[in-house]
Structure formats: C-alpha cells, structure tokens
Amino acid sequence: MTILPATRPDLPAILSLQSLAYQSEAVLLQNFSIPPLMQTLAELEAEFESGIILKAVEGGEIVGSVRARQENGTAYIGKLIVHPAHQRKGIGTQLLYAIEQAAPAPRYELFTSNKSEKNIRLYERVGYHRFMEKQVSHDLSFVFLEKSILASNT
C-alpha cells in the first residue's frame, strides 16, 4: 500500500469511496443524509483546491483517503476513509500519520460522532485527546479531538 497526494482525476473515485465508507456511519446514526453522503464532486473539487487530499493505493485501486486544510496554526483533518474490505489493516492509522506529515502544523483537530466508538479509539491511540463535545440533536453529539505536536513530540 502506498500513500500519495491525490490528483484531480482521482476525485470521482475518492467521492465514490467516501460514499461506500460512510454507509456504516449512516447505519450507526440511522441517517443517510449525513454530509459525507451528500457531498458533490464540485464540493470535493473545492476542497482539493483549498487543502490537501491524500490517497492510499493498493493494487492500482484507491482504498483510502484523508484530507486536511490549514488555518491559523491548526490543520483540520477530515473524511478519513478506508474501503470496508480493507479496514482493520492499519491503513487509517497510516493515513493519519501521512496527513500530519503533509500538513505540518503545531495543532491538529478532527471530529466524529459520539456513536463512532471505533473512530474515537483510533484517534486516541495515535495521540488525539478529546477537548469538546457539541450536541447536534437530542441523541447525537460530535466529539472534537486535538493533537498538539508541541505536547506529544511526535
């Protein structure tokens, strides 16, 4: 498996993978209208222009991706996705480390739903710490996690 910067021609495949990867989250949340499933190619292209998108390639196929944008000393990491058939092989962890290298910043921030326990465990395992929870509905909140390079010396 190789991690490389995504190119514009990769974006349709990444968007398709995103739709596949977020199905389990939609089931967990009982909501198939979550933003990652509603994102358009034009919106992804705008993210491509304003940030960094990495892809994980295995056997010529994109099996994972992650993106980040930087603002005021923080790299905001989002849409860490891995093809369901390739999960639990360390690809997500490798993508997280790779995006930190590709978007160096003193601080990294990401978020996930409070129901996404496996995501939270992954983020905490690689040095992220919860710093805020934001209620978005009566039964759902977003857990925000951060990682300070100064504190972790990673």
N, C-alpha and C positions, 0 to 999 in steps of 0.2 A: 504494500500500500504506500502510495506517495501523496504528499500534501503539496499543492501548488496554488498559486494565485489563480482565481477564476478569470476567464475571459468573457467578453460579451457573448460569443457564440455558445458558451456554457449555460447561460442564464435560463433558457427554456427547460433544460434538463434539471437544473437546480430547483426551479419552481415546481416541476413535476415531482421531484424527490421530496420537496417540502410538503406537498400535499399528501404524499404517501406516509411520510414520517409523522405528520401531525394527526393522523387518524386516531392513533392510540390516545393522544391527549384529548381529542374531541370526544372520544368514548368516555374517558375519565371524567371530563367536565359535563358530559351529556349536552354538548353544544357543538354543532357542526358549522357554526357561523363565526368561529374564532378568527381573529385577524390573519394568522398564517394560512388558513384555508381560503381566505377571501382575497389574498394579495394578487394583484395583477402583474403581468410581465412588465408593464410600464412602470409600476411602483418599484419592482425589483431593479429595473434598469436605473431608476433614480438613486436607489441605494448603492448600486455599483459605482455610479459617478461620484457619490459623496463619501464613500467609505472604502473598506477593504472586504473582499469576499474570497474566502479560500475554499478549495475543493479537495476532497480525499478521493483518489482514483485507485481502483484495483481492477486489474484485468481489462483496462480500457474503459471501465464504467465508473461514473461518479457515484460513490457510495456514501458520501458525507459532505457536509459543508458547514461553514460558520461565517459570520460577518461581524464587523465592528466599525464604529465611527468614533472619531475622537473630538472631544470638546472640553475646553478649559481644564486640561490635565487629566481627564478621565477618558478611558476607552470603554465605550458602551458596547458590550458583546451581545449578540442576538442570533436567534434562529440557528442554534447548534442542532444539526440534524444528521441522522445516520439511518441508512436504509434498514428497515426492520430485519432483513435477513443477515445483516452484518453487525447488528448490535451485540453488545457484551463481549467485544473483541478488543476494547481499548481505543477504538477509533475516535470516540467522543473526547476522551482524555487527550489524545494526541492532537486533535483539532483545537482544543482549548489552549494547550501549550503553544501550538503554532500561531494562533491568532494573537497571543500575548507577545510573541516574538515579532510578528508582522506589524503590530500596532503598539510599539513601546510607549508606556505611559506610567506615571507614578501610581495610578489607581485604575482598577478595572471594576466595572459594575455590570451586573446582569440580573434578570428576574425570571421567575417561573411561578406557576400556581402553587398554592399551599397543598394541593392534592397530588402534585408531582413529586412524590417522595423519592423515587429513584434519581430524578434530576438533582434534587437538593443534596442527596448523599454524594453524588458525583462532584458537585461543585464544592462541597465542604471537604471532600477527600483531597482536592487539589488546592486547598488553601483559601477558599472563599468563606466569608463569615456573614451571617445574617445581620442586617442593620436596620431593616424597616419592613413592616408588613402593611399593605394597603388594601382595605376592604373594597371590593368592587361589586359585590352583591351579597345577599343575606347568607349565602353558603360558600362564597368564593373570595379568596384574597390572593394578592400577589406577594410573594416573598422576594425581597430585594437583597442581593448578596454583593459583597465587595471584597476586593483583594488589593491590599496595599503592598507594592513592591518594596517600599522602604521598611515596612514591618516584617515582611516574610523573607527578605533577602533571597528571593527566588530568581 
